[in-house]
């Protein structure tokens, strides 16, 4: 993996290299990002907007102001009554998609 295809995270003081393609979804938590990789979650001190510039736009899509998801992990998109959406991942995880970002999803990925 090339250097720009990975991110270094600290796990109990030890630096671990995570390949971007392994990330299922990313969630903003204050000044940190939670990188969800399978059953593991790694915290990284960064902003979602800044981290998004490192991601391949063809592989990752922003579904909410706090959430970015890997397109290939999406199993389906459901419509919520309030116009927001629910993005269902292949592992069963359900993530909220804002109305505005859901429209972008519909353009990007056939449901």
C-alpha positions, 0 to 999 in steps of 0.5 A: 500500500502506498503511503497515501493509502494508509493512516497511522493510528495510536492504539494504547501507545503503539502506532498501527497502520490502517489501510484506507480500503479496510475502513467501513465507515468514519464517524466524527466524535468531537476533535476525533474521528472513529475509524470503523474497521470490521469489529475494531474502532480506531480513534484519530485526531483529525476533522472529517473535512480534512480527512475526507480530502485523503479519501478516494471520492469514488470509494467513500461518500459522505452521508451525514455531516458526521459520517462518511461510509465506504460505498462498497460496504453499503447493502442498501438505502432506506427512506425514513419518514422525515426525509432522511435515509438509513444506510444499511451496511453489509455487516448489518450496521445502520447509519443515518443519512441526512436528506441532503447527503442521501440525494448524493447517494442516490446519484452515486449508487443504484439502490 
